[in-house]
Amino acid sequence: MIEQIQDHLWRIEVPLPGNPLKSINSYVIQGPSRNLIIDTGLDRKECLDAILAGLDEAGIHLDETDFFITHMHADHSALVPKLAGDSSQVYFNRPDAEVFEGVSPWETILEYAGRNGFPEDELRDALHNHPGYKHGVTKVPDFTFLDDGDSLEAGDYRFRCVQTPGHTKGHTCLYEPEKKILISGDHILIDITPNIQCWREGMNPLGDYLASLDKVRELDVELVLPGHRRLFRNCRERIDELKRHHHERADEVLTVLSGGTQSAYEVASGMTWDLDCDSWDAFPVAQKWFATGEAIAHLRWLEEKGEVFSETDGAGTVMFSREN
């Protein structure tokens, strides 16, 4: 499905089959000489067909088109190598690009998940059911890097890059100050909460995310174009809701830990989740993965605040408690 949002600005709804997110919003800006596509979809035929159909309806030619990727996740980036031509610029952030350009992170992530209590017999299933593993980038494009505060012009639009780490290390939004438009990627969504996960040592993604929310709250925004679901206007109100949500989730983590020392996987099993399952054991393994990553992010934030403490037990599992 394609719809025109404003003059020379389109939204293509790209399906994500079998994914709870259902679809991703790909935004297209039509310019007199060059066009810009912001985010794409998974490396799947269904995504490619939807993008091509939308571009055809809008009269957009790929040989006159550049790309901007808000962040590294496969549903936003994986289709770019199949769409970008020899003349295309692919704009991206440096922190996320380091993941693409380095050694495959999956084994490191699996090892970290195991140390946080994720059962060994479920780890490979979690990996093979992860959309980023199944339908991710197969060829890394040549990137043109943009940093926080850099400008990007596309047709009548003059964007400023606003780096918003949290959802990923280098997640970047685009802000158009004259038109008061924010292309928010997965930083701010209207009716679902962006998933903030932690899968590496020494990181505090929830702390980064909350600081990024405050950063964006200062902007004068009248229209938000998110990576998923519908467009919305109440940007500051939604930011306040998201901040309250994460503080409430952190309080829930502390309540779960009142029952004693636990691994992040065990903490996740005691939290409430919006899934139609009778018990944690009935959760699909992919959802256990996302839940555990979110639990780790909240535990790390609480640990940085001195409200939670961790130590590694004799089996090599990181255990969390409320007492040092």
C-alpha positions as CSV (number, residue, x, y, z in Angstrom):
1,M,0.0,0.0,0.0
2,I,1.2,3.5,-0.8
3,E,-0.2,6.8,0.3
4,Q,0.9,10.4,-0.3
5,I,1.5,12.2,3.0
6,Q,2.5,15.6,1.7
7,D,3.8,17.1,-1.6
8,H,6.5,14.8,-2.9
9,L,6.4,12.6,0.3
10,W,5.0,9.1,0.2
11,R,4.7,6.1,2.6
12,I,4.9,2.6,1.4
13,E,3.6,0.0,3.8
14,V,5.9,-3.0,3.4
15,P,4.6,-6.4,4.8
16,L,6.6,-8.4,7.4
17,P,5.0,-11.8,7.1
18,G,4.8,-13.8,10.3
19,N,6.1,-10.9,12.3
20,P,4.1,-9.3,15.2
21,L,5.1,-5.9,13.8
22,K,3.0,-6.8,10.7
23,S,4.7,-4.2,8.4
24,I,7.3,-1.5,8.1
25,N,6.8,2.1,6.8
26,S,9.2,3.0,4.0
27,Y,9.2,6.7,3.2
28,V,9.9,8.1,-0.2
29,I,10.8,11.6,-1.1
30,Q,10.6,12.6,-4.7
31,G,13.0,15.2,-5.9
32,P,13.7,17.0,-9.2
33,S,16.9,15.0,-9.9
34,R,17.3,12.5,-7.0
35,N,14.8,10.7,-4.9
36,L,15.3,9.4,-1.3
37,I,14.0,6.1,0.2
38,I,14.1,5.9,4.0
39,D,14.2,2.3,5.3
40,T,13.2,-0.7,3.2
41,G,12.2,-4.1,4.7
42,L,13.6,-7.6,5.1
43,D,15.4,-9.4,2.3
44,R,12.2,-11.2,1.3
45,K,10.2,-11.4,-2.0
46,E,7.1,-10.0,-0.2
47,C,9.0,-6.9,0.8
48,L,10.7,-6.4,-2.5
49,D,7.4,-6.8,-4.4
50,A,5.7,-4.2,-2.2
51,I,8.5,-1.6,-2.5
52,L,8.7,-2.0,-6.3
53,A,4.9,-1.7,-6.7
54,G,4.8,1.4,-4.5
55,L,7.7,3.0,-6.4
56,D,6.1,2.3,-9.7
57,E,2.8,3.9,-8.6
58,A,4.6,7.0,-7.4
59,G,6.7,7.2,-10.6
60,I,10.0,6.7,-8.7
61,H,12.9,5.3,-10.7
62,L,15.6,3.4,-8.7
63,D,18.4,4.7,-10.9
64,E,17.7,8.2,-9.6
65,T,17.3,7.2,-6.0
66,D,19.4,7.3,-2.8
67,F,18.8,5.7,0.6
68,F,18.8,6.5,4.2
69,I,18.8,3.8,6.9
70,T,17.6,4.8,10.3
71,H,19.3,1.8,12.0
72,M,20.8,-1.6,11.4
73,H,17.9,-3.9,12.1
74,A,17.1,-6.1,9.2
75,D,13.5,-5.0,8.7
76,H,14.9,-1.5,8.0
77,S,18.1,-2.3,6.1
78,A,18.2,-5.7,4.5
79,L,16.6,-4.9,1.2
80,V,18.9,-2.0,0.4
81,P,21.5,-4.0,-1.5
82,K,18.8,-5.3,-3.9
83,L,17.4,-1.8,-4.5
84,A,20.5,0.5,-4.6
85,G,22.1,1.0,-8.0
86,D,25.7,2.0,-8.9
87,S,24.8,5.7,-8.6
88,S,23.0,5.4,-5.3
89,Q,24.2,6.9,-2.1
90,V,23.4,4.8,1.0
91,Y,23.4,7.1,4.1
92,F,24.0,5.4,7.4
93,N,25.4,5.9,10.9
94,R,28.9,4.8,11.9
95,P,28.1,2.9,15.2
96,D,25.7,0.5,13.5
97,A,27.9,0.2,10.4
98,E,30.6,-1.2,12.7
99,V,28.4,-4.2,13.4
100,F,27.9,-4.9,9.6
101,E,31.6,-4.4,8.9
102,G,32.9,-6.5,11.8
103,V,32.9,-10.3,12.5
104,S,29.4,-11.7,12.5
105,P,27.9,-10.8,15.9
106,W,25.6,-13.8,16.2
107,E,28.0,-16.2,18.0
108,T,29.0,-13.5,20.5
109,I,25.3,-12.7,21.2
110,L,24.5,-16.3,21.7
111,E,27.3,-16.7,24.2
112,Y,26.1,-13.6,26.1
113,A,22.5,-14.9,26.1
114,G,23.7,-18.2,27.5
115,R,25.6,-16.4,30.3
116,N,22.4,-14.6,31.1
117,G,20.5,-17.8,31.7
118,F,19.0,-18.5,28.2
119,P,18.8,-22.3,28.0
120,E,21.4,-23.9,25.9
121,D,18.9,-26.2,24.1
122,E,16.8,-23.2,23.0
123,L,19.6,-20.9,21.8
124,R,20.0,-22.3,18.3
125,D,16.2,-22.3,17.9
126,A,16.1,-18.6,19.0
127,L,18.8,-17.8,16.4
128,H,17.2,-19.6,13.5
129,N,13.9,-18.0,14.3
130,H,15.3,-14.5,14.5
131,P,14.2,-12.4,11.4
132,G,17.5,-10.6,11.3
133,Y,19.3,-14.0,10.9
134,K,16.9,-15.4,8.4
135,H,16.3,-12.3,6.2
136,G,19.2,-10.0,7.1
137,V,21.7,-8.2,4.9
138,T,23.6,-10.6,2.7
139,K,25.9,-7.9,1.1
140,V,27.0,-4.8,2.9
141,P,26.6,-1.7,0.7
142,D,29.1,1.1,0.5
143,F,27.9,3.6,3.1
144,T,28.1,7.4,3.1
145,F,28.2,8.2,6.8
146,L,26.2,10.9,8.5
147,D,26.8,12.0,12.1
148,D,24.6,13.7,14.6
149,G,23.7,17.2,13.4
150,D,24.6,16.6,9.7
151,S,22.2,17.8,7.0
152,L,20.5,15.8,4.3
153,E,18.6,17.4,1.5
154,A,16.0,15.6,-0.5
155,G,13.7,17.5,-2.9
156,D,12.0,20.2,-0.9
157,Y,13.1,18.7,2.5
158,R,16.1,19.8,4.5
159,F,16.6,17.3,7.2
160,R,18.9,17.3,10.2
161,C,20.3,14.0,11.6
162,V,19.4,13.4,15.2
163,Q,21.3,10.5,16.6
164,T,19.1,8.6,19.1
165,P,21.0,5.6,20.6
166,G,19.0,3.1,22.5
167,H,17.1,0.9,20.2
168,T,20.5,0.4,18.5
169,K,23.8,2.0,19.3
170,G,23.6,4.4,16.3
171,H,19.9,4.8,15.6
172,T,19.3,8.1,13.8
173,C,16.1,10.1,13.2
174,L,15.6,12.8,10.5
175,Y,14.2,16.1,11.6
176,E,12.8,18.7,9.2
177,P,12.6,22.0,11.3
178,E,10.8,24.1,8.8
179,K,8.0,21.5,8.2
180,K,8.3,20.3,11.8
181,I,8.4,16.6,10.7
182,L,10.3,13.9,12.5
183,I,11.1,10.6,10.7
184,S,11.5,8.6,13.9
185,G,12.5,5.1,12.8
186,D,12.0,2.8,15.8
187,H,12.9,5.5,18.3
188,I,9.2,6.6,18.9
189,L,6.2,4.5,17.9
190,I,2.6,5.3,18.7
191,D,0.8,2.2,19.8
192,I,3.7,-0.2,20.5
193,T,6.8,0.2,22.6
194,P,10.2,0.1,20.9
195,N,12.0,-2.9,22.1
196,I,15.2,-1.9,24.0
197,Q,17.5,-4.9,24.4
198,C,21.0,-5.5,25.7
199,W,23.2,-8.3,24.2
200,R,26.7,-7.0,25.0
201,E,28.9,-6.3,28.0
202,G,29.5,-2.8,29.1
203,M,26.4,-1.3,27.5
204,N,23.4,0.5,29.0
205,P,20.9,0.9,26.1
206,L,18.0,1.8,28.3
207,G,19.9,4.7,29.8
208,D,20.9,5.8,26.3
209,Y,17.3,5.5,25.1
210,L,15.8,7.6,27.9
211,A,18.4,10.3,27.3
212,S,17.6,10.1,23.5
213,L,13.9,10.6,24.3
214,D,14.7,13.8,26.3
215,K,16.8,15.0,23.3
216,V,14.0,14.6,20.9
217,R,11.5,16.1,23.3
218,E,13.1,19.4,22.8
219,L,12.4,19.5,19.1
220,D,9.3,21.3,17.7
221,V,7.5,18.4,16.0
222,E,4.0,18.5,14.5
223,L,4.1,15.2,12.6
224,V,5.9,12.0,13.4
225,L,6.6,9.4,10.7
226,P,7.5,6.2,12.6
227,G,9.0,3.0,11.3
228,H,5.9,1.0,12.2
229,R,2.2,1.5,12.5
230,R,0.4,4.8,12.0
231,L,1.6,8.4,11.8
232,F,0.9,10.7,14.8
233,R,1.2,14.2,16.1
234,N,1.4,14.2,19.9
235,C,5.2,13.6,20.0
236,R,6.0,15.0,23.4
237,E,3.0,13.3,25.0
238,R,4.1,10.0,23.5
239,I,7.7,10.5,24.8
240,D,6.3,11.0,28.3
241,E,4.3,7.8,28.0
242,L,7.3,5.8,26.9
243,K,9.4,7.2,29.7
244,R,6.7,6.2,32.2
245,H,6.5,2.8,30.7
246,H,10.2,2.0,31.2
247,H,10.2,3.3,34.7
248,E,7.2,1.1,35.5
249,R,9.0,-1.9,33.8
250,A,12.0,-1.2,36.0
251,D,9.9,-1.2,39.1
252,E,8.4,-4.6,37.9
253,V,11.9,-6.0,37.6
254,L,12.7,-4.9,41.1
255,T,9.5,-6.6,42.3
256,V,10.5,-9.8,40.5
257,L,13.9,-9.7,42.1
258,S,12.2,-9.4,45.6
259,G,11.8,-13.2,45.2
260,G,15.6,-13.7,45.4
261,T,18.7,-13.8,43.1
262,Q,17.8,-14.7,39.5
263,S,19.3,-14.7,36.0
264,A,18.0,-12.3,33.4
265,Y,16.1,-15.2,31.7
266,E,14.4,-16.0,35.0
267,V,13.5,-12.3,35.6
268,A,12.0,-12.1,32.1
269,S,9.9,-15.2,32.9
270,G,8.4,-13.3,35.9
271,M,7.5,-10.1,34.0
272,T,4.2,-9.4,32.3
273,W,4.1,-9.6,28.5
274,D,1.4,-8.7,26.0
275,L,1.3,-12.2,24.5
276,D,-1.7,-14.6,24.3
277,C,0.1,-17.5,26.1
278,D,-0.9,-19.3,29.2
279,S,2.6,-19.4,30.6
280,W,6.2,-18.5,30.0
281,D,6.9,-22.1,28.8
282,A,4.3,-21.6,26.1
283,F,6.0,-18.5,24.7
284,P,7.5,-18.9,21.2
285,V,11.3,-19.1,21.5
286,A,11.7,-15.9,19.5
287,Q,9.6,-14.0,22.0
288,K,11.5,-15.4,24.9
289,W,14.6,-14.0,23.2
290,F,13.2,-10.5,22.8
291,A,11.9,-10.6,26.4
292,T,15.2,-11.7,27.8
293,G,17.0,-8.9,25.9
294,E,14.6,-6.4,27.3
295,A,15.0,-7.7,30.9
296,I,18.8,-7.4,30.6
297,A,18.5,-3.8,29.4
298,H,16.4,-2.9,32.4
299,L,18.7,-4.8,34.8
300,R,21.7,-3.1,33.4
301,W,20.0,0.3,33.8
302,L,19.1,-0.5,37.4
303,E,22.7,-1.8,38.0
304,E,24.1,1.5,36.8
305,K,21.8,3.3,39.2
306,G,23.0,1.1,42.1
307,E,19.6,-0.5,42.6
308,V,20.6,-4.0,41.4
309,F,23.8,-5.9,41.7
310,S,25.2,-8.8,39.6
311,E,27.8,-11.5,40.1
312,T,28.7,-14.6,38.1
313,D,28.0,-18.0,39.8
314,G,30.1,-21.1,39.6
315,A,28.4,-22.2,36.4
316,G,29.3,-19.0,34.6
317,T,25.7,-17.5,34.8
318,V,25.3,-13.8,35.6
319,M,22.9,-13.6,38.5
320,F,21.1,-10.4,39.7
321,S,19.9,-9.4,43.1
322,R,18.7,-6.4,45.0
323,E,21.4,-6.8,47.7
324,N,25.2,-6.4,47.2
